[in-house]
Amino acid sequence: QVQLVESGGGLVQAGGSLRLSCAVSGTIFRLYHMGWYRQAPGQQRDLVADITPGGDENYADSVKGRLTISRDNTENTVYLQMNSLKPEDTAVYHCNAKSTVSKRYDYWGQGTQVTVSS
C-alpha cells in the first residue's frame, strides 16, 4: 500500500520560513515524479513545485525565488523549503507522486496546513 505522509506545516508570521516533508512508502520512490500542490479555501488545487526523478525542478511563478523543492531518493522523501512566506501562501499543502512507468499510479497525501499571518 502506497502512503504519502506530509509534515512540517504550521503557523508562521509573514517573512518567516517553514520546511515541509513528505515521506513515501510502499513503492519505488525513485521512479516517481514528485510534486507539491496547495489548496486555499474555496480555491482549486494548484501546482506549487515539482521535481523529476533526476532532480529537475519546476515552480509556479508566484513562488519562484522563495520556495525550493528537493528530494532524497535514499530517504524516500521530498521536501519543500519555504522562505519569505506571505499571507497569500496560506493553504493546505499536498504531496503528490506520479509514476513515470504508468499513469495509473498517481497518489496524494492527506495535506498539511500552512498559515501565514500578516
Backbone bond lengths (Angstrom), bond angles and torsions (degrees), N, CA, C in turn:
res aa  C-N    CA-C-N  psi(-1)  N-CA   C-N-CA  omega(-1)  CA-C   N-CA-C  phi
1 Q - - - 1.460 - - 1.530 109.16 -
2 V 1.314 115.21 125.76 1.459 120.09 -179.10 1.527 109.82 -81.44
3 Q 1.309 116.07 132.37 1.471 121.08 178.31 1.524 109.96 -131.33
4 L 1.327 115.42 138.33 1.450 123.14 172.79 1.517 106.71 -121.43
5 V 1.320 117.42 121.74 1.454 121.43 -176.63 1.526 108.82 -123.47
6 E 1.341 114.82 113.39 1.466 120.78 179.07 1.523 110.60 -88.76
7 S 1.314 115.13 153.05 1.452 121.65 174.15 1.522 108.43 -154.32
8 G 1.340 115.84 166.16 1.456 120.31 174.08 1.504 115.78 105.29
9 G 1.325 117.40 -5.20 1.453 118.85 178.35 1.518 111.78 -72.36
10 G 1.342 115.95 172.77 1.442 119.96 179.03 1.506 111.99 163.52
11 L 1.329 114.81 -166.14 1.465 122.62 -179.98 1.523 108.56 -104.40
12 V 1.324 115.66 130.52 1.460 120.34 -178.95 1.522 108.57 -143.71
13 Q 1.322 116.92 151.73 1.459 120.86 176.94 1.529 110.00 -78.91
14 A 1.307 115.43 155.14 1.464 120.71 176.22 1.532 109.46 -54.48
15 G 1.332 114.72 136.59 1.459 120.71 -177.01 1.513 113.50 92.93
16 G 1.321 116.37 -11.09 1.451 121.25 -178.37 1.520 113.16 -83.20
17 S 1.328 114.90 -175.14 1.464 121.53 -176.16 1.524 111.32 -132.38
18 L 1.317 114.44 152.28 1.461 123.02 171.59 1.522 108.11 -143.18
19 R 1.317 116.10 155.43 1.458 120.72 173.69 1.522 108.49 -126.70
20 L 1.323 115.39 117.27 1.450 121.34 177.69 1.524 109.65 -92.66
21 S 1.328 115.31 145.92 1.454 121.52 175.74 1.524 109.18 -126.69
22 C 1.317 116.16 149.96 1.464 121.98 175.33 1.519 107.50 -137.04
23 A 1.317 115.48 109.86 1.455 121.53 179.70 1.524 109.60 -93.51
24 V 1.325 115.58 128.79 1.463 121.65 -176.44 1.525 109.31 -110.98
25 S 1.317 115.94 134.73 1.460 120.59 177.66 1.525 109.81 -137.56
26 G 1.326 115.50 160.02 1.457 120.70 174.71 1.513 115.27 87.57
27 T 1.311 117.07 7.63 1.457 119.38 179.06 1.528 109.69 -157.44
28 I 1.331 115.44 179.08 1.463 120.04 -178.87 1.521 108.93 -91.14
29 F 1.308 115.33 96.92 1.469 122.68 -171.37 1.524 112.29 -54.59
30 R 1.320 117.71 -40.42 1.460 120.29 -172.43 1.526 113.06 -68.54
31 L 1.330 117.23 -9.57 1.465 121.18 177.71 1.521 112.67 -92.67
32 Y 1.332 117.12 2.55 1.457 120.97 -173.66 1.518 112.46 -110.46
33 H 1.331 113.66 138.54 1.453 123.60 168.87 1.520 105.79 -83.21
34 M 1.339 117.00 121.68 1.459 121.13 -173.24 1.523 111.05 -107.18
35 G 1.332 114.94 144.88 1.459 118.72 -179.88 1.516 112.57 -144.33
36 W 1.314 115.01 156.66 1.463 122.80 170.30 1.521 107.56 -114.25
37 Y 1.327 115.10 131.15 1.449 122.49 176.48 1.533 107.83 -122.77
38 R 1.322 115.80 160.75 1.456 118.39 175.18 1.515 110.51 -138.79
39 Q 1.341 113.49 151.83 1.465 120.07 -179.10 1.519 109.03 -139.47
40 A 1.330 115.32 115.91 1.458 121.30 175.29 1.532 108.55 -88.96
41 P 1.331 118.38 159.22 1.471 120.66 -179.63 1.529 111.57 -55.25
42 G 1.324 115.28 129.66 1.458 120.62 178.37 1.515 114.88 76.26
43 Q 1.321 116.52 5.01 1.463 120.85 -178.06 1.526 110.48 -114.42
44 Q 1.331 115.80 164.08 1.454 119.70 175.76 1.527 109.45 -79.63
45 R 1.320 114.40 164.33 1.457 120.17 177.90 1.531 108.22 -82.82
46 D 1.326 115.74 124.61 1.460 121.03 -175.42 1.524 111.33 -119.28
47 L 1.327 115.08 149.21 1.448 120.64 175.76 1.527 110.43 -70.10
48 V 1.330 115.42 132.91 1.461 121.56 174.73 1.520 109.79 -99.08
49 A 1.337 115.33 -50.98 1.463 120.80 -178.99 1.518 108.27 -161.70
50 D 1.339 116.27 151.35 1.445 118.94 172.08 1.529 110.28 -142.63
51 I 1.339 114.22 166.62 1.455 119.64 -174.00 1.527 108.83 -147.53
52 T 1.326 115.67 134.31 1.464 120.88 -179.56 1.525 110.33 -78.27
53 P 1.336 117.01 167.54 1.471 118.49 175.30 1.528 112.92 -55.94
54 G 1.309 116.82 -30.45 1.451 120.56 -179.43 1.512 114.80 -85.76
55 G 1.341 116.59 -4.86 1.456 120.16 175.44 1.508 116.42 101.60
56 D 1.333 118.95 6.07 1.462 120.51 176.13 1.526 109.62 -72.77
57 E 1.332 115.52 131.57 1.465 121.62 -172.88 1.525 111.57 -108.39
58 N 1.331 114.71 150.97 1.458 121.75 176.59 1.518 107.89 -141.86
59 Y 1.359 116.52 140.17 1.463 120.68 -175.48 1.523 111.68 -132.96
60 A 1.324 114.72 148.42 1.458 119.98 168.16 1.528 108.35 -67.29
61 D 1.318 116.87 146.07 1.465 120.43 -177.56 1.525 112.04 -56.97
62 S 1.321 116.86 -34.38 1.467 121.16 -174.47 1.520 113.32 -69.28
63 V 1.324 117.91 -14.72 1.472 120.05 -176.20 1.527 112.66 -118.10
64 K 1.326 117.41 -3.36 1.467 119.65 -178.41 1.518 110.91 -58.50
65 G 1.332 115.25 133.20 1.456 120.62 179.18 1.517 114.02 88.03
66 R 1.328 116.91 -11.53 1.471 120.36 -179.48 1.526 112.75 -116.87
67 L 1.322 117.27 -34.97 1.466 121.97 -177.92 1.529 108.82 -113.62
68 T 1.328 114.96 143.38 1.461 121.02 -179.38 1.516 109.72 -133.33
69 I 1.330 115.91 125.80 1.459 121.19 176.64 1.528 108.62 -97.59
70 S 1.332 115.30 144.12 1.461 120.30 176.64 1.519 107.96 -150.40
71 R 1.317 115.47 165.18 1.460 119.66 178.85 1.517 109.58 -141.96
72 D 1.328 114.62 151.14 1.452 122.12 175.71 1.524 106.72 -123.24
73 N 1.313 116.22 102.83 1.458 120.20 -175.70 1.522 112.54 -72.54
74 T 1.311 118.31 -12.80 1.467 120.61 175.63 1.528 110.94 -85.66
75 E 1.336 116.26 -26.47 1.466 121.42 179.87 1.521 112.44 -101.94
76 N 1.349 117.15 -0.83 1.476 122.01 -179.39 1.523 111.65 54.36
77 T 1.327 115.74 44.11 1.460 120.78 -174.59 1.529 110.44 -136.11
78 V 1.326 114.84 141.58 1.458 120.78 172.27 1.525 107.89 -116.58
79 Y 1.322 115.77 144.28 1.456 121.69 -175.71 1.527 110.68 -121.90
80 L 1.324 114.50 156.72 1.458 120.79 171.04 1.528 107.26 -134.49
81 Q 1.319 116.63 104.95 1.454 121.55 175.29 1.520 108.32 -84.39
82 M 1.327 115.34 123.19 1.461 121.31 -173.72 1.524 108.40 -117.82
83 N 1.321 116.76 112.60 1.466 122.79 178.92 1.525 110.06 -116.88
84 S 1.332 115.05 162.51 1.476 121.22 178.15 1.521 110.95 49.16
85 L 1.310 115.72 48.68 1.462 120.27 -175.30 1.517 112.00 -66.59
86 K 1.336 114.63 146.48 1.459 122.45 -179.88 1.520 109.35 -120.23
87 P 1.335 117.84 156.90 1.469 119.63 177.43 1.528 112.47 -54.91
88 E 1.322 117.70 -32.74 1.473 119.62 -179.55 1.528 113.09 -72.49
89 D 1.320 117.70 -5.28 1.463 120.67 173.45 1.530 111.49 -82.45
90 T 1.329 117.23 -6.50 1.465 121.41 179.72 1.520 110.78 -61.52
91 A 1.334 116.01 124.63 1.467 121.40 -177.37 1.526 108.51 -178.51
92 V 1.325 115.03 171.90 1.464 120.55 166.17 1.525 106.78 -89.61
93 Y 1.318 116.05 126.94 1.457 121.95 -178.23 1.532 108.85 -101.62
94 H 1.331 114.33 127.20 1.457 121.30 -177.62 1.523 110.52 -116.14
95 C 1.308 115.37 139.63 1.458 122.64 174.44 1.526 108.84 -91.67
96 N 1.330 116.81 142.12 1.455 122.02 179.72 1.524 110.35 -132.74
97 A 1.332 115.07 141.46 1.463 121.07 176.32 1.518 108.99 -125.43
98 K 1.318 115.85 122.83 1.465 121.68 178.45 1.532 108.66 -117.44
99 S 1.329 114.60 123.57 1.456 118.43 -179.04 1.532 110.63 -67.41
100 T 1.328 116.25 141.34 1.466 120.89 173.31 1.521 111.31 -87.28
101 V 1.331 116.80 -2.17 1.460 122.32 -178.73 1.524 111.32 -97.40
102 S 1.323 117.16 -41.85 1.456 121.08 -178.16 1.519 109.91 -149.29
103 K 1.335 116.74 136.64 1.471 120.96 178.33 1.515 112.14 -67.83
104 R 1.325 117.65 -12.26 1.470 119.94 178.11 1.514 111.80 -64.03
105 Y 1.317 116.12 -27.80 1.454 120.36 -172.88 1.524 109.64 -99.40
106 D 1.334 114.10 99.39 1.464 122.77 -175.32 1.526 106.11 -143.15
107 Y 1.325 116.80 114.44 1.458 120.87 -170.29 1.525 111.24 -125.31
108 W 1.351 113.98 151.59 1.466 121.70 -179.57 1.517 110.57 -127.37
109 G 1.324 115.00 147.93 1.448 120.88 169.76 1.517 110.19 -87.54
110 Q 1.325 115.75 174.61 1.466 120.75 -174.95 1.522 112.34 -81.01
111 G 1.321 116.89 -16.33 1.457 121.29 177.85 1.518 113.12 98.78
112 T 1.332 114.10 154.12 1.460 121.23 175.73 1.525 108.04 -136.26
113 Q 1.331 115.88 135.06 1.456 121.01 -175.03 1.520 111.21 -80.62
114 V 1.320 115.82 131.08 1.469 122.62 172.03 1.523 107.37 -118.57
115 T 1.325 116.53 123.52 1.459 121.80 179.07 1.521 108.89 -124.37
116 V 1.318 116.14 123.71 1.461 121.94 -179.60 1.522 108.13 -113.45
117 S 1.312 115.51 117.75 1.470 120.28 -179.40 1.528 110.57 -92.01
118 S 1.318 114.89 148.56 1.475 119.80 -178.86 1.514 112.05 -90.56
